[in-house]
């Protein structure tokens, strides 16, 4: 028996346990050994993470695909796992040590600290996996992987060594995003641009050979900067070669204020004559643009910061080189100062000597570390790099050839723009938690890359014997006795960027580099579901490494989903206080309601606006389905084992078979096309409107009437359509559908492993063959049109009849609502010049139409009577005589007022959208909200105008 009330919490915990115990989600189930595989790798969430709305959307969409394909008979592997999240995890453990007043990372040492990280991972690292299970994710949890587990670590080492041997990994001194709080390089993805109210300092740089005077503009060049502390590392000033103000100065020098270093004036098109003074200071070691300018003009690179963004000037040979006598005093005064403290002192000193022309307020974007929240410094340092340009070429070709396609396709443009302008990929991080770089350094700094320390030792000893640094005898002794070579070579302390290991995810999780059966069967994967913001950081990495090592793109389709925003369209953030916690939503409304709300909003063209109220709407939908199933149960609806919907005789039952077939086609094709919102909304309409509001309502008289063949058939059809609904809804709302599947009939197995509807109402191949061979060639098969190519059931005659009833009642209800006719007032209906077919339909359904449309009677006439509102129902006129029922003049006035209000709303929005300043400066979500307001007002106006026109014709 179905419980009276729908309680998602009870259902979800029970169903999760049943699925887990049955092994329903496992890939390679015995009965599917010969089935076509379908593989998805989960975008591995950070091991430190907890479920947020982006995770909820991403995993809901993946689960829809996996449950859909599993029901279609495929051998589904949804590969789960987590990412070790180098910076985030190290921060969590260091914070924990601090809170417990235990020795810090440096005090513990690397080995002991990593033991503590693994301990934390064992105790707390599975949080997000359990939360994904609450969401209903049908991953093969028996195959869960971790980017730091033994197998994946072996894959990482092999890839690093192979790429280094091929010359595709190398060491270089370049600028990186440097986090001075975490003391490590970070990726672009870990940098947040924050709008800051700062200043623009205009500085005077004296021209060599001229007597500097603040009153003589010809004696200096003015440059502007937002970071005056970096001027100590300036090695040039750039001007545009076409700027007539400076043409004669190109090739000359300026004297760097306070420092005294001579630096050249170079001509470079990067300088914009229309911006500021048209001259820019060049600091190659502290600015990414300046780094490239410096390379073009051969300018020195002078790093004036240490790893914690404090000035390092004393004993800094690059800084001190070429300074005039006595200039080192400034270095001693500023050495060791924090960059922002140094900024104040430098600005004050520039002002004292007349080198500061002016200061202007300046709102600009400043890079911050997303973890540390401190200002990021471009920092010149030795790091390991991947030759991404070489690896990118085949990855670009794979998308151009169609081997891998993006959905929506417009994201391919983004992919190409990034990939075709790709820069060397910095893969080293100055952390302890992560994959330690497999490189060992000898006494002279030469490094040896190898898969094991033993191999590195062998390579090093061979090299140093050859170089005569050690004798062959010493080399042999050191090879035999590890104690003799202690300290001879030391391993690189840095670890690899987490994107490096996650770039191997589609094949390392399957057991590569071993030739495992899983690699053979499940690689390449079918589809990757991810957000647009990591196309470059993750998708591109997987494409490059997958093609290079597996000689095949790692997935054939990349589906890019949009963001989940709040109900007003604003991006969710803790600072705004508009974050919606998916776990809280699940507690309140159930996982199915949240999943269905996300799926219904997952359009290709716009972000999802989510609110608890929207989730509640979908919880109401679940309740509607629950009550419909209870209604069927209470009316004895059950499906006999030999029931065939194609053999139904009752028009109403043939109609629901037709509509079920249509819904199946819509849902199937929409999921296949990754149009999740179309599929979910098709199910919403079909279940709520077609099945519940119309079919069950129209079937009530039969179900409550006398026993007979019609009642038996209707009971069976109600149950059959219900079962098809449960199958079609299962990928979206797995918990409630699995529960209802279990309690509505005696089943052989779980719904999660049931067959997907074969275009609902389809006849078997044997039945189709029978119809074709036994029917005369010139015979017409009444009612049933067999679409042999699709195997569909279609009955246009049943659809025409029941569709007419539905359209008629719907139109009458709409007019009654438009005209404010109270439910207690029964109105007459006149069918004008009705065809014999419509007259017969009306006679068959007159009682139902009167009851549902609140009619006093139904009559027929040659033409519509005066004072009647005319409705066009499938090409024929139905008239509602409203004379004496409503005040035509008052109603007309009311509608005209409402149209005026709608016009006012449209004009107000048009004024805003026509204001270029508003469109340029307003947040994207606000502009989008205004456009939606306009569309809503326009739709309201159109509906009101149609009602007014009907009223005019009636009066």
CORDANOR-V200287 format. One record per backbone hydrogen bond with DSSP energy under -0.5 kcal/mol. NH is the residue of the N-H (numbers start at 1). CO is the residue of the C=O. If there is no record, write none. Layout:
BEGIN
nh:NH co:CO
nh:NH co:CO
END
This chain:
BEGIN
nh:7 co:5
nh:8 co:6
nh:11 co:7
nh:12 co:8
nh:13 co:9
nh:14 co:10
nh:15 co:11
nh:16 co:12
nh:17 co:13
nh:18 co:14
nh:19 co:15
nh:20 co:16
nh:21 co:17
nh:22 co:18
nh:23 co:19
nh:23 co:20
nh:24 co:19
nh:26 co:23
nh:29 co:26
nh:32 co:29
nh:33 co:30
nh:35 co:32
nh:38 co:75
nh:40 co:77
nh:42 co:40
nh:42 co:79
nh:44 co:42
nh:45 co:81
nh:47 co:83
nh:49 co:46
nh:56 co:52
nh:57 co:53
nh:58 co:54
nh:59 co:55
nh:60 co:56
nh:61 co:57
nh:62 co:58
nh:63 co:59
nh:64 co:60
nh:65 co:61
nh:66 co:62
nh:67 co:63
nh:68 co:64
nh:69 co:65
nh:70 co:66
nh:71 co:67
nh:72 co:68
nh:73 co:70
nh:74 co:69
nh:75 co:36
nh:76 co:74
nh:77 co:38
nh:78 co:76
nh:79 co:40
nh:79 co:77
nh:80 co:78
nh:82 co:145
nh:83 co:45
nh:89 co:85
nh:90 co:86
nh:91 co:87
nh:92 co:88
nh:93 co:89
nh:94 co:90
nh:95 co:91
nh:96 co:92
nh:97 co:93
nh:98 co:94
nh:99 co:95
nh:100 co:96
nh:101 co:98
nh:102 co:97
nh:108 co:104
nh:109 co:105
nh:113 co:109
nh:114 co:110
nh:115 co:111
nh:116 co:112
nh:117 co:113
nh:118 co:114
nh:119 co:115
nh:120 co:116
nh:121 co:117
nh:122 co:118
nh:123 co:119
nh:124 co:120
nh:125 co:120
nh:125 co:121
nh:127 co:124
nh:130 co:126
nh:131 co:127
nh:132 co:128
nh:133 co:129
nh:134 co:130
nh:135 co:131
nh:136 co:132
nh:136 co:133
nh:137 co:132
nh:139 co:137
nh:140 co:78
nh:141 co:139
nh:143 co:140
nh:144 co:141
nh:145 co:80
nh:147 co:82
nh:149 co:146
nh:153 co:149
nh:154 co:150
nh:155 co:151
nh:156 co:152
nh:157 co:153
nh:158 co:154
nh:159 co:155
nh:160 co:156
nh:161 co:157
nh:162 co:158
nh:163 co:159
nh:164 co:160
nh:165 co:161
nh:166 co:162
nh:167 co:164
nh:168 co:163
nh:169 co:163
nh:170 co:385
nh:172 co:383
nh:174 co:172
nh:174 co:381
nh:176 co:379
nh:177 co:186
nh:178 co:176
nh:178 co:377
nh:179 co:177
nh:179 co:184
nh:180 co:178
nh:183 co:179
nh:184 co:179
nh:186 co:177
nh:190 co:187
nh:191 co:188
nh:192 co:368
nh:194 co:192
nh:194 co:366
nh:196 co:364
nh:198 co:196
nh:198 co:362
nh:200 co:360
nh:201 co:199
nh:201 co:225
nh:202 co:200
nh:202 co:358
nh:203 co:201
nh:203 co:223
nh:204 co:355
nh:205 co:203
nh:205 co:221
nh:206 co:204
nh:206 co:255
nh:207 co:219
nh:208 co:253
nh:210 co:207
nh:212 co:210
nh:216 co:213
nh:217 co:215
nh:219 co:216
nh:220 co:217
nh:221 co:205
nh:223 co:203
nh:223 co:221
nh:224 co:279
nh:225 co:201
nh:230 co:227
nh:231 co:228
nh:232 co:229
nh:233 co:230
nh:234 co:231
nh:235 co:282
nh:236 co:282
nh:237 co:264
nh:238 co:280
nh:239 co:266
nh:240 co:278
nh:243 co:240
nh:244 co:242
nh:246 co:243
nh:247 co:243
nh:249 co:246
nh:250 co:246
nh:250 co:247
nh:251 co:265
nh:252 co:249
nh:254 co:263
nh:255 co:206
nh:256 co:254
nh:256 co:261
nh:259 co:256
nh:259 co:257
nh:260 co:256
nh:263 co:254
nh:264 co:235
nh:265 co:252
nh:266 co:237
nh:266 co:264
nh:268 co:239
nh:268 co:266
nh:271 co:268
nh:273 co:271
nh:275 co:272
nh:276 co:274
nh:278 co:275
nh:280 co:238
nh:282 co:236
nh:283 co:281
nh:286 co:283
nh:291 co:287
nh:292 co:288
nh:293 co:289
nh:294 co:290
nh:295 co:291
nh:296 co:292
nh:297 co:293
nh:298 co:294
nh:299 co:294
nh:302 co:233
nh:302 co:300
nh:303 co:301
nh:304 co:302
nh:306 co:310
nh:309 co:306
nh:311 co:337
nh:312 co:304
nh:316 co:313
nh:317 co:315
nh:320 co:316
nh:321 co:317
nh:323 co:320
nh:327 co:324
nh:329 co:326
nh:330 co:327
nh:331 co:327
nh:332 co:328
nh:333 co:329
nh:334 co:330
nh:335 co:331
nh:336 co:311
nh:337 co:334
nh:339 co:309
nh:342 co:338
nh:343 co:339
nh:344 co:340
nh:345 co:341
nh:346 co:342
nh:347 co:343
nh:348 co:344
nh:349 co:345
nh:350 co:346
nh:351 co:347
nh:352 co:348
nh:353 co:349
nh:354 co:351
nh:355 co:350
nh:356 co:350
nh:357 co:202
nh:357 co:355
nh:358 co:202
nh:360 co:200
nh:362 co:198
nh:364 co:196
nh:364 co:362
nh:366 co:194
nh:368 co:192
nh:369 co:374
nh:370 co:190
nh:373 co:369
nh:376 co:367
nh:377 co:178
nh:379 co:176
nh:380 co:285
nh:381 co:174
nh:381 co:379
nh:383 co:172
nh:385 co:170
nh:386 co:425
nh:387 co:168
nh:388 co:386
nh:391 co:387
nh:392 co:388
nh:393 co:389
nh:394 co:390
nh:395 co:391
nh:396 co:392
nh:397 co:393
nh:398 co:394
nh:399 co:395
nh:400 co:396
nh:401 co:397
nh:402 co:399
nh:403 co:398
nh:404 co:398
nh:405 co:556
nh:407 co:558
nh:411 co:408
nh:412 co:409
nh:413 co:410
nh:414 co:410
nh:415 co:411
nh:416 co:412
nh:417 co:413
nh:418 co:414
nh:419 co:415
nh:420 co:416
nh:421 co:417
nh:421 co:418
nh:422 co:419
nh:425 co:386
nh:426 co:424
nh:427 co:384
nh:427 co:425
nh:428 co:384
nh:429 co:495
nh:431 co:429
nh:434 co:432
nh:436 co:434
nh:437 co:494
nh:439 co:437
nh:440 co:448
nh:441 co:490
nh:442 co:446
nh:445 co:442
nh:448 co:440
nh:450 co:438
nh:456 co:452
nh:457 co:453
nh:458 co:454
nh:459 co:455
nh:460 co:456
nh:461 co:457
nh:462 co:458
nh:463 co:459
nh:464 co:460
nh:465 co:461
nh:466 co:462
nh:467 co:463
nh:468 co:465
nh:469 co:464
nh:470 co:464
nh:475 co:471
nh:476 co:472
nh:477 co:473
nh:478 co:474
nh:479 co:475
nh:480 co:476
nh:481 co:477
nh:482 co:480
nh:484 co:481
nh:485 co:481
nh:485 co:482
nh:486 co:483
nh:488 co:485
nh:489 co:485
nh:490 co:441
nh:492 co:439
nh:495 co:429
nh:496 co:435
nh:497 co:427
nh:500 co:497
nh:501 co:497
nh:502 co:498
nh:503 co:499
nh:504 co:501
nh:505 co:502
nh:507 co:504
nh:508 co:504
nh:509 co:505
nh:510 co:507
nh:511 co:508
nh:512 co:507
nh:514 co:511
nh:516 co:514
nh:519 co:510
nh:520 co:516
nh:521 co:517
nh:522 co:518
nh:523 co:519
nh:525 co:554
nh:526 co:39
nh:527 co:39
nh:528 co:557
nh:530 co:528
nh:530 co:559
nh:532 co:561
nh:534 co:531
nh:535 co:532
nh:538 co:534
nh:539 co:534
nh:540 co:535
nh:542 co:538
nh:543 co:539
nh:544 co:540
nh:545 co:541
nh:546 co:542
nh:547 co:543
nh:548 co:544
nh:549 co:545
nh:550 co:546
nh:551 co:547
nh:552 co:546
nh:556 co:525
nh:556 co:526
nh:557 co:526
nh:558 co:405
nh:559 co:528
nh:559 co:557
nh:560 co:407
nh:560 co:558
nh:561 co:530
nh:561 co:559
nh:565 co:563
nh:565 co:608
nh:566 co:570
nh:569 co:566
nh:572 co:564
nh:577 co:573
nh:578 co:573
nh:581 co:579
nh:582 co:580
nh:585 co:581
nh:586 co:582
nh:587 co:583
nh:588 co:584
nh:589 co:585
nh:590 co:585
nh:590 co:586
nh:594 co:590
nh:595 co:591
nh:596 co:592
nh:597 co:593
nh:598 co:594
nh:599 co:595
nh:600 co:596
nh:601 co:597
nh:602 co:598
nh:602 co:599
nh:603 co:601
nh:608 co:563
nh:609 co:607
nh:610 co:565
nh:610 co:608
nh:615 co:611
nh:616 co:612
nh:617 co:613
nh:618 co:614
nh:619 co:615
nh:620 co:616
nh:621 co:617
nh:622 co:618
nh:623 co:619
nh:624 co:620
nh:625 co:621
nh:626 co:622
nh:627 co:623
nh:628 co:624
nh:629 co:625
nh:630 co:626
nh:631 co:627
nh:632 co:628
nh:633 co:629
nh:634 co:630
nh:635 co:631
nh:636 co:633
nh:637 co:632
nh:638 co:636
nh:640 co:638
nh:643 co:640
nh:647 co:644
nh:648 co:645
nh:654 co:650
nh:655 co:651
nh:656 co:652
nh:657 co:653
nh:658 co:654
nh:659 co:655
nh:660 co:656
nh:661 co:657
nh:662 co:658
nh:663 co:659
nh:664 co:660
nh:665 co:661
nh:666 co:662
nh:667 co:663
nh:668 co:664
nh:669 co:665
nh:670 co:666
nh:671 co:667
nh:672 co:668
nh:673 co:669
nh:674 co:671
nh:675 co:670
nh:676 co:674
nh:677 co:602
nh:679 co:675
nh:680 co:676
nh:681 co:677
nh:682 co:678
nh:683 co:679
nh:684 co:680
nh:685 co:681
nh:686 co:682
nh:687 co:683
nh:688 co:684
nh:689 co:684
nh:689 co:685
nh:690 co:685
nh:691 co:686
nh:692 co:687
nh:693 co:688
nh:694 co:689
nh:695 co:690
nh:696 co:691
nh:697 co:692
nh:698 co:694
nh:699 co:695
nh:700 co:696
nh:700 co:697
nh:702 co:699
nh:703 co:699
nh:704 co:700
nh:705 co:702
nh:712 co:708
nh:713 co:709
nh:714 co:710
nh:715 co:711
nh:716 co:712
nh:717 co:713
nh:718 co:714
nh:719 co:715
nh:720 co:716
nh:721 co:717
nh:722 co:718
nh:723 co:719
nh:724 co:720
nh:725 co:721
nh:726 co:722
nh:727 co:723
nh:728 co:724
nh:729 co:725
nh:730 co:726
nh:731 co:727
nh:732 co:729
nh:733 co:729
nh:737 co:733
nh:738 co:734
nh:739 co:735
nh:740 co:736
nh:741 co:737
nh:742 co:738
nh:743 co:739
nh:744 co:740
nh:745 co:741
nh:747 co:745
nh:753 co:750
nh:754 co:751
nh:756 co:71
nh:759 co:757
nh:762 co:759
nh:768 co:764
nh:769 co:765
nh:770 co:766
nh:771 co:767
nh:772 co:768
nh:773 co:769
nh:774 co:770
nh:775 co:771
nh:779 co:776
nh:781 co:779
nh:782 co:780
nh:784 co:782
nh:785 co:783
nh:785 co:794
nh:786 co:784
nh:787 co:785
nh:787 co:792
nh:788 co:786
nh:790 co:787
nh:791 co:787
nh:792 co:787
nh:793 co:760
nh:794 co:785
nh:794 co:792
nh:799 co:795
nh:800 co:796
nh:801 co:797
nh:802 co:798
nh:803 co:799
nh:804 co:800
nh:805 co:801
nh:806 co:802
nh:807 co:803
nh:808 co:804
nh:809 co:805
nh:810 co:806
nh:811 co:807
nh:812 co:808
nh:813 co:809
nh:814 co:810
nh:815 co:811
nh:816 co:812
nh:817 co:813
nh:818 co:814
nh:819 co:815
nh:820 co:817
nh:821 co:816
nh:822 co:820
nh:825 co:822
nh:826 co:824
nh:827 co:854
nh:829 co:857
nh:830 co:879
nh:831 co:859
nh:832 co:830
nh:832 co:877
nh:833 co:861
nh:834 co:831
nh:839 co:835
nh:840 co:836
nh:841 co:837
nh:842 co:838
nh:843 co:839
nh:844 co:840
nh:845 co:841
nh:846 co:842
nh:849 co:845
nh:850 co:846
nh:851 co:847
nh:852 co:848
nh:853 co:849
nh:854 co:850
nh:855 co:850
nh:856 co:827
nh:859 co:829
nh:861 co:831
nh:867 co:954
nh:868 co:865
nh:869 co:880
nh:870 co:868
nh:871 co:878
nh:873 co:871
nh:873 co:876
nh:874 co:872
nh:876 co:873
nh:877 co:832
nh:878 co:871
nh:879 co:830
nh:880 co:869
nh:881 co:879
nh:882 co:867
nh:882 co:880
nh:883 co:867
nh:884 co:886
nh:885 co:882
nh:886 co:882
nh:888 co:886
nh:891 co:887
nh:892 co:888
nh:893 co:889
nh:894 co:890
nh:895 co:891
nh:896 co:892
nh:897 co:893
nh:898 co:894
nh:899 co:895
nh:900 co:896
nh:901 co:897
nh:902 co:898
nh:903 co:899
nh:904 co:900
nh:905 co:901
nh:906 co:902
nh:907 co:903
nh:908 co:904
nh:909 co:905
nh:910 co:906
nh:911 co:907
nh:912 co:908
nh:913 co:909
nh:914 co:910
nh:915 co:912
nh:916 co:914
nh:919 co:915
nh:920 co:916
nh:921 co:917
nh:922 co:918
nh:926 co:923
nh:927 co:923
nh:928 co:924
nh:929 co:925
nh:930 co:926
nh:931 co:927
nh:932 co:928
nh:933 co:929
nh:934 co:930
nh:935 co:931
nh:936 co:932
nh:937 co:933
nh:938 co:934
nh:939 co:935
nh:940 co:936
nh:941 co:937
nh:942 co:938
nh:943 co:939
nh:944 co:940
nh:945 co:941
nh:946 co:942
nh:947 co:943
nh:948 co:944
nh:949 co:945
nh:950 co:946
nh:951 co:947
nh:952 co:948
nh:953 co:949
nh:954 co:950
nh:955 co:951
END
